[in-house]
Amino acid sequence: MPFEQTTRKPIPEAIKSEVWRRDGGKCVKCGAGVNLQFDHIIPISKGGATTTANLQLLCRSCNLGKRNYI
């Protein structure tokens, strides 16, 4: 089976701004304010959408610990 690369659409700036404001510019898990990433609560691979309700701010460490789990 050949390798198939998927291209994910970027998160719209309006959604990023709303998530950043809602989460206070900090990791929702540990409270860190650096190395932040936008994380899909329900991963796209599990049917999650790129919506404000399905995104959260996580620091890189917390996001890596989450992996692909719901």
C-alpha positions in Angstrom: 0.0 0.0 0.0 1.6 3.3 -1.0 2.2 6.0 1.5 -0.6 8.6 1.4 0.1 12.0 2.8 -2.8 14.1 4.0 -2.7 17.8 4.1 -4.5 19.4 7.1 -6.0 22.8 6.6 -4.7 25.5 8.9 -6.8 26.6 11.8 -8.5 29.8 10.9 -7.2 32.9 12.7 -10.6 33.8 14.1 -10.9 30.3 15.8 -7.3 30.5 17.1 -8.0 34.0 18.6 -11.2 32.7 20.3 -9.5 29.6 21.8 -6.5 31.7 23.0 -8.9 34.2 24.7 -11.0 31.5 26.2 -8.0 29.5 27.5 -6.3 32.6 28.8 -3.1 32.1 26.8 -2.1 29.1 29.0 -2.0 25.3 28.8 -5.4 24.1 30.1 -3.7 21.0 31.6 -0.7 22.4 33.5 -1.0 26.2 33.2 2.2 26.8 31.3 2.4 29.9 29.2 5.2 28.9 26.8 5.5 26.4 23.9 1.7 26.4 23.4 0.0 24.4 20.7 -3.6 24.2 19.5 -4.9 20.7 20.2 -7.9 19.0 18.9 -9.7 17.5 22.0 -11.2 14.8 19.8 -8.5 14.1 17.2 -9.2 14.7 13.5 -8.2 11.0 13.1 -11.2 10.1 15.4 -13.7 12.3 13.6 -13.0 15.6 15.5 -13.6 18.9 13.8 -11.6 22.1 13.8 -14.0 24.1 15.8 -13.7 26.4 18.9 -15.5 23.8 21.0 -13.0 21.0 19.9 -9.8 23.0 20.3 -7.8 23.7 23.4 -4.4 25.2 24.2 -1.8 22.7 25.5 1.9 23.2 26.0 4.1 21.0 23.9 4.8 18.6 26.8 1.1 18.0 27.6 0.2 17.7 24.0 2.9 15.1 23.3 1.7 13.2 26.4 -1.8 13.1 25.0 -1.0 11.5 21.7 -4.0 10.3 19.8 -6.2 9.5 22.8 -9.6 10.9 23.4 
